[in-house]
Amino acid sequence: MIRKIIKIDEEKCNGCGKCAAACHEGAIEMVNGKAKLTREDYCDGLGDCLPACPVDAISFEEREAPAYDEAAVLAAKKAKEKLPCGCPGTNSRVIRRAESACSIGAAPAAPVTSRLSQWPVQIKLVPVNAPYFDGANLLVAADCTAYAYGNFHNEFIRNRVCLVGCPKLDMVDYAEKLTAILANNDIKSLTVVRMEVPCCGGIENAAKRALQASGKFIPWQIVTISTDGRILEN
């Protein structure tokens, strides 16, 4: 049938994941850092995702598409037990860990030393020309990573200047700020640490675009953390 359905311009898409969060039917998913209409029969054609997109990458078109299947949408929601926001990254789960011997009736272990070397740490708050950027190895991390990965301070913050943010909650494109930091300072390397959830693609995409826009040739790497605290292969 010919009907109204959304169209996503992947060239414009910045990977922030806001459209996927706004799509209560689950028709949009983040794939390789880009929004994709993965289930045409889940798209009701009402366009709740349009105003959520900060770069106007979504529009309407009329074309051949399967009819909206409300029953399938409801069944999928129930099966996946999604929270109201509809983002797959917010699925509830319990992570069970074995108790270590030292934590049961034993003396407490020595406190872990913080490796943070500067303040502030929020991408939105940090000054572009802060003196600690001079000659720094820069870490840009999704804020959940420090909670998910137990040795985050020693393996990632140590010997790096750390900036954190959440593209889903901050509702901002970090690329402009990160571009200014990279372009105006002598940054030696860039490490991006993100969670495996789709909306975290926004912080990875912003860092990549910032590196390209800065005109700098800087060694960089992307590290992905699973929701149960493992480093995943990239």
Buried (B, 14 or more C-beta within 10 A) or exposed (E): EEBBBBEBBEEEBBBBBBBBBBBBBBBBBBEEBBBBBBBBBBBBEBBBBBEBBBBEBBEEEEEEBEEBBEEBBEEBBEEEEBEEBBBBBBEEEEEEEEEEEEEEEEEEEEEEEEBBEBEEBEBEEBEBEBEEBEEBBBBBBBBBBBEBBEEBBEEBBBEBBBBBBBBBEBEBBBBEBBBBBBBEBEBEEBBBBBBBBBBBBBBBBBBBBBBEBBEBEBEBEBBBBBBEBEEEEE
